[in-house]
Amino acid sequence: MNPEPATKSSTPQRIGVGLCSVLVLVGAAAVAHDARTVPAPAPSGKPSHRASVPESKPGESKPGPPVVRAGDGRPQPSPSLTETAVLPGLVGQNLDGAREAARAAGFSTPTSYDASGEGRRQISGRHWKVCAQTPLPGTHPTHIAVDLATARVSEPCPG
């Protein structure tokens, strides 16, 4: 008696089962890696500028940005999240001037868009004027995004 030859469908099934097994193992390794924590170094009396991430337990959400710790281990606010600056009024300026004014005040380069809704790109900022800004002028954290609604200099601001 001849044994039945292997069917073609058994090989793809074996590959599929093997591939699923590999994916499960990779996923388990990733979870195990995420669960590891790195212990903080022992205090040495010297100031430390290393960031420390608080330990989380299963089921808890991931921690926010790292907390900068002083040499004695006390948490210190992150300078980039607490720095504030006065954002000037940018409405009415040409786009190049408004971008420079925002940067000079301590904010990153503002984003801009065509306020007409036509989706035109603001390639040369001198041909565009600022119609509205977000956030409004005033004191704001420097890490926030500044967004400028613009129109061509030769056109009225929509609105």
N, C-alpha and C positions, 0 to 999 in steps of 0.2 A: 504494500500500500504506500502510495505516495502521500506525504503530508501536504496539506493545502498550502499553496503558495501564499506569501504575505500579500495582503491586498494593498492597493495604492493608498487607500485612505488611512491605513495605520501609521505610515511614516509622517504625514502632516499632523496627525493627532499627537504623535510622540514629540514632534518639534514644538507644537503648541503647548503641551504640558510642560516641556522643559523650559520654554521661554517664560511661561507663567511662574514657574518655580524660581527662575533667576530674578524676575521682577519682584517677587515677594521677598527674596533675600536682600536685594538691593534696598527695598523700602524699609525693611527691618534694620538694616545697617544705618540708614539715614536717621531713623528715629532714635536709635541708640546713640548716634553721634550727637544729635541735638540735646539729648538728655544729660550729656556730660557737662560738668561745670569745671571751671579753672579756679582753684583757690587763690585768694588774694595773697600777695607776699606779706611776710611778717613785717610789722613796723620796725624801721631801722633808725628812726629819728631824723632821717633825711626827707625833704619834701619829695612827694611822688606825683608824677604827672600822668600816671597810668589810669586808664578808665576801668571801672569795675561794673560788671553787669550783675544785677541781683539774680539770685537763684529762683527759678520758677518750678512749681509743682505741676504734675500732669493735670490737664484740664483747665489750667489757668492760661490767660492770654499771655502773649509774649511781652516782655518788658519794653518800655519806650527807649529813647536814646540813652546811651551810656551816661552814667553819673560820674562827673569828675570828682575825685576825692582829694582832699588836702592831705598833707603829710601825716596828720594824726587820724586819718580815716573818716573825717566828717565829710558828708556830701556837700559839694559846692555847685551852684548853678552853672550850667554851661554858658560861657560867654557869648557864643553865637546865638543862643536862644533868648538872651536877656538884653542884648544891646539894642538900644532904640536910637532913632534919629528923626529929625523933622523933615517930612516929605513936603517939598514946596508945591505950590499950585502950578500945574504944568499946562492947564487948558489955555489955548490961544498961542502957545509957542509952536515953532516948527518942530518936527519930530526929532531931528538931530539935537537941537538945543534942549528939548525935554529929556531925552535919554541922558545927555551929559549932566544935566542938573540933578537927575535922580542918582546917577553914579557918584557925583560930587557930594551928595548928601549922605552917602553910605549904603545905598541900596544897589542890588545887582541890576544889570541892564534890563529895563522894562520890556515887556512884550507889547506888541501892537497889532491892531487889526483894522480892516476897512469898515468904518461905521456905517457905510451905505448898504452893507450886506452883499455887495457884488463880489467880495472875496479877492479883491486886488491886493497884490503884494506891495509892501512899502520898501522898495529897494533903495531909493534915494530919499532919505529923511527930510531933505531940504524942500522937497515938493509936497510934503504932507504937513498938516497942522493937527494939533491935539484938540479934540472936541470934548472928551471926557476922560477922567482918570479914576482908577480904582487901586487903592483906597483914596479917599478924599485927602486933601492937604491936612497935615497935622503930624503928631508924634506917633510913630509906629515901630514895632520890632523890625530890625533891618533884614531879617530873613524872609519877610513876606514878599510875595510876588506883586510887582507893580504892573498894571495893565493899562494900556492907552488906546482909546477909541480915536481913530483918525479919519480925516477927509483930505482930499486933494486941496492944495492951497487955493486953487481957482474955484472951488465948489463950496457951498454953504454946508455947515454941519447939519446932519439929519436930526430931526427931532421934534 
